[in-house]
């Protein structure tokens, strides 16, 4: 499935925001500097993606470029990736749940290494054995 992920109402980059890109730079994500620890999720899908999530109100995140997404299980979340290089860039609730939940989680592994330095990371539990 593919989606155009441009959010034209979001703020433009400032010194109080970060800008991340996928490997080929076709997708750009601009969002506030995280104030909570990034989440290294170890659920069955996130550990395979090796992501570091930061969650924000959708109005605080600007995403440009065309993505495609993957859904699984109850299909409530869309995991978006670049159509060119395949990097997982963010997740968001599926259509029909976006208004209710109003959040986007950005994969902070799309930031440059220097921008990740100093950001706290919290490891969340994975599946029970």
HELIX and SHEET records of a PDB file:
HELIX    1   1 UNK A   46  UNK A   49  1                                   4    
HELIX    2   2 UNK A   58  UNK A   60  5                                   3    
HELIX    3   3 UNK A   98  UNK A  101  1                                   4    
HELIX    4   4 UNK A  108  UNK A  110  5                                   3    
HELIX    5   5 UNK A  113  UNK A  116  1                                   4    
SHEET    1   A 6 UNK A   2  UNK A   4  0                                        
SHEET    2   A 6 UNK A  66  UNK A  70 -1                                        
SHEET    3   A 6 UNK A  77  UNK A  82 -1                                        
SHEET    4   A 6 UNK A  88  UNK A  93 -1                                        
SHEET    5   A 6 UNK A 103  UNK A 107 -1                                        
SHEET    6   A 6 UNK A  53  UNK A  57 -1                                        
SHEET    1   B 3 UNK A  17  UNK A  21  0                                        
SHEET    2   B 3 UNK A  28  UNK A  32 -1                                        
SHEET    3   B 3 UNK A  62  UNK A  64 -1                                        
SHEET    1   C 2 UNK A  38  UNK A  42  0                                        
SHEET    2   C 2 UNK A 121  UNK A 126  1                                        
END                                                                             
